[in-house]
Amino acid sequence: MPDQKVETAAGSPLRSAAGSSVALSSLPSVGSSTVPSAEAAVESLVESVVQPGRRRGPVKFIVNPASAHGRTEKDWPKIAAILERLGVPLEASFTRGPGDGIALARQAAYDGYWLVVGVGGDGTTNEIVNGLMEYRAEPSVAGRRPGLDQAAPVLPAVGVIPVGTGNDLARSLYIPRKYEDACRRIAEGQTVFVDLGRMVYRAGNQERSRYFINEASTGFSSEVADRTNRMPKVMRGTLTYLISVFITLAAFRNQRVEVKIDDQTYQRRVNSIVVANGNYFGGGMFVAPNAQADDGLFDCVVLGDFSTPELVVNFPRIYRGTHLTHPKVEVLRGKRVEVISPDRTILQADGEILGGGPIVFTLVPHALEMVV
């Protein structure tokens, strides 16, 4: 086992960090309770997004030992050995429960790490992103970060070694799921800028906000995610997701919604609404084939008023990405999406269940530097 510091917590070109363009498609395959307005928060962030050409430095690994039914804990020594062979310095912290990734990422930003790498699933990366954005939002934070005197803080870049059950972000960003290859990407350090989504939603009686990097959804898809997350840990994975789909089919009723995309308003009865920054969700569903993580727009995929038999027949098409030609499927593109419904709604983002509606999604362009 290599020596390491260990802590625990209580098609459009992407802009590279060197200033050149990197086409994502050309890469090798593989919450607070006090919420400002979405528009004001996004304006503040856009004014100080990370800039290209900054120095390299220490790397922090945030490891979720519970991801993939505990496989991450077993595989971490193997991953650490690969990183050591590649000359990557190891400083690792391990999460113990929900929210730890947020706290650890925020602290890593304070400590001056240039790169924070999530070792786990999509939920681990989501927490890292939210920790960094919390750090970004704190007043006078630049003056407290070692060695920096900029008016606005430079966020660490984010890397991923996917060990989760879904790994949809890795699919969307062409990050290899084989450990050796993913570690090599970390060692090489090629970075691109990607957009983020910011959500304002209800959790109980409170308004909350959170960021997502890959996708968020409401409707049937989020009901399935909620059921899947409540399944026994030994029953996670694609097969479990499909079991949850068919159990949910028995009780789910399509929902009445008003969807506002920028300055357009649509009244629909829908099965699901997926607000996509990346291409994949649900453990490999190619739900938004044309989404680009750096184009400054959401692809809002609306699965319309499908009957249960129609959904069962067409469900495999979502995995192939051929569902967009179905007459009950729409793709609406924009920078701001608002979903209002008189029916009960569940919001999920990057596989995590957060709350309910009404929900406002606002795109933050080129807000995050990522190793790909």
Secondary structure, DSSP 8 states (H G I E B T S, - for coil): ----EEEE----EEEBTTSSEEEGGGS----BSS---HHHHHHHHHTT---SS-----EEEEE-TTGGGGHHHHHHHHHHHHHHHTT---EEEE--STTHHHHHHHHHHHTT-SEEEEEE-HHHHHHHHHHHHHHHHSTT-GGGSTT---SS----EEEEEE-SS--HHHHHTT--SSHHHHHHHHHH--EEEEEEEEEEEEETTEEEEEEESSEEEEEHHHHHHHHHHTS-GGG-SHHHHHHHHHHHHTT---EEEEEEETTEEEEEEESEEEEESSS-BTTTB---TT--TTSS-EEEEEE-S--HHHHHHHHHHHHHT-GGGSTTEEEEEESEEEEE-SS---EEETTEEEEEEEEEEEEEEEEEEEE-
